[in-house]
Amino acid sequence: MIAITVAAIAKLKAIQVHHPEDPVVRFSIRDLDDSRLSFSITLEATHQSDDDVQQIDGLIIAVDRRSAPRMERVTVDYTEADGFRFLHDEEGRSLPLLTLPTLN
């Protein structure tokens, strides 16, 4: 399960106000090469049938099945200075989080 800080939730909700036709927030991860990863956030109209879907504080979060295992210990955070950050392991777990169980 992905974790999202209160600050990241607030920013995502603020962005969604301008995109009401795309209520699903998609997180994904891809390999750039052997030592670098690319994380992305997109807004979409619907989630896919094989996505892992969570509802967190009114946001619908979708993670594709290929990315889901790799997002297990990732925390999504947001600050004005750094924008969105994807923190791994204990680095992000000390931040204020709001998480709910995965919906099926």
N, C-alpha and C positions, 0 to 999 in steps of 0.2 A: 504494500500500500504506500502510495506517495503521501508525503506530509507537506502542508502548505502553511506558511506563517500568516498571521492575521494581517500583516502589512501587504503581503502578496495577494491575499483574498480581496482586500479593499481596492487595490490597484486594478485587479482583473475586473471587479464589478464596475469600477469607474470607466474602464475601456469598453465594457459590454454595453453601457448606456448608449454609446455611439454606434453600436452594431447589434440592434435587437433581433435582426434576422439570423444571427449566428450565436445561439445560446450555449453551444458546447465549446468548452475550452479543451484543446488537445495538447498533451505533452508528448514529445517523442525524443528519442535518442538515436543517433546514428554514429557509426565509426567514420572518422575522417581518414585515419591511417592507423598504424599499429599502436600509437601512443596518444592519440587525441580523439575526443568525442565532440559531437555537436548536439546540443540540446535545443529544442525549439518549442515555442508556444504558438498555436494558431487558434483562431476562432472558426467554428464550422456550424453548418445548419443542423446536422444530425451526427450521432455517433454510429459506428459500424457494429454489426451484430457480434463480431468477435472481439470487440474492445473490452478492456476492463473499465468499468464505469463506476464513479463515486459521485455522490452528491455531498458537497462540503459547503455549509453555510449559504445555501441557495445557488451555488455554482454547480454545473454539471461538468465533471472532469472525465475525460476519456484518454486512455492510454492504450495504444495498439498492443496486441499480444506479444509482438517481438520486442517491444520496448519495456513492457511491464516488469519482467524479472530484473532488469537492470535499473529500474526506478525504485526498487524496494527500499533502499536506505537513503533515498535522496529527499532533501527538503528544498522546496522552492521558496525563496525569500525575495523581498523587494525593498530597495531603498532608493530615495531620490538620487543619491550620489552614484550608485552602482547599477541601478535598474534591476532587472530580474537576475537572480543568481540561483544556480543549482548546486546545493551543498551536499557533500557526500559524508555518510557516517556520522560520527559524533560532532563534527564541525557544525552541523546544522541542528542537531537535536536539542541544543540548549536554548534555541530561539523560541519565542511564544508560538505555539502551534494550535491549529484547529483541524482535527481530522475526525472522520466518521468512517464506519465500516464500508467496505465495497458493496454496492448494490448488485443484485443479480437478477 
